[in-house]
């Protein structure tokens, strides 16, 4: 696992999360630790490296 920093698409604060490299493709929703809004995360990894990381707000 590795800590990854990114900007919340709602409040623009820098937040961090741990990336699990045991899953090559991951899509899930996690609440921002600052503003509590739900963020959709799309992550691709390979050989313990992040290939792509996308954090976007969820359309209501």
Buried (B, 14 or more C-beta within 10 A) or exposed (E): EEEBEBEBBBEEEEBEBEBEBEEEEBEEEEEBEEEEEEBBBEBBBEEEEEEEBEBEEEEE
